[in-house]
Amino acid sequence: IQRGRPLKRGEYLFRAAAEFYSVYAIRSGALKTYEVSDTGEEQVTGFYLPGEIVGMDGISTARHLSNAKALETATVCEIPFHRLEELSQRIPTLQHHFFRLMSNEIRSDHELHMLLGKKSADDRVAALLLSLADRQQRRGLSARRFRLPMSRYDIASYLGLAVETVSRIFT
C-alpha cells in the first residue's frame, strides 16, 4: 500500500481508458467518478468518502471505465491489485472483505438504478441524503449534520435530474 500525494480539488486520480493497476482507499476528502457521453455530457456515477474504495471498475477489463476526480482536497492510499490478489490468497479474511466491498458496489448500483427508474425527484434527493448519512454514521460521524462535498450539478447528474430541480428541493 502506497500513500499518494494529496489531490487538489479538480485533480484526477485516474481517467477513463487508463490502464488499471490499483484500487484506491480514500483516506480524507471526497471523490466523484463519472463517464463522458458521446455528446460530451458528464454523467456522475458515484461519490466516494473516506474509508471507501474507488477504482474497482477496471478489474474486469484492465482499463478504468470512468474518471475519478477530487471534489475537494483528498488523500488516498494506492493498493496495487496484484499485491491485493497475492495477499488475498494468503489471508482469507482479506479476500472476504474485498468481496464484501465488491458486493456493496453492486448493491449500490442496483439501488441507484431502482431509484432512477421509479422514484420522484424528492425521493431521489432524500435517498441520496439518507445514503450519505448512513455512510457518515458507519465512519462514527454524525448522521444528522454533515457537509456535502459535491455540487448541485454533480448531484443532479448523479440522480438524473435538472440542476434547477435539485436547487428547488434543497430550498
C-alpha positions, 0 to 999 in steps of 0.5 A: 500500500502506497500513500499518494500525494494529496489531490487538489480539488479538480485533480484526477486520480485516474481517467477513463481508458487508463490502464488499471493497476490499483484500487484506491482507499480514500483516506480524507476528502471526497471523490466523484467518478463519472463517464463522458457521453458521446455528446460530451455530457458528464454523467456522475456515477458515484461519490466516494468518502473516506474509508471507501474504495474507488477504482474497482471498475477496471478489474474486469477489463484492465482499463478504468471505465470512468474518471475519478476526480477530487471534489475537494482536497483528498488523500488516498492510499494506492493498493496495487491489485496484484499485491491485493490478489497475492495477499488475498490468497494468503489471508482469507479474511482479506479476500472476504472483505474485498468481496464484501466491498465488491458486493456493496458496489453492486448493491449500490448500483442496483439501488441507484438504478431502482431509484432512477427508474421509479422514484420522484425527484424528492425521493431521489434527493432524500435517498441520496441524503439518507445514503450519505448519512448512513455512510457518515454514521458507519465512519462514527460521524454524525448522521444528522449534520454533515457537509456535502462535498459535491455540487448541485450539478454533480448531484443532479447528474448523479440522480438524473435530474435538472440542476434547477430541480435539485436547487428547488428541493434543497430550498 
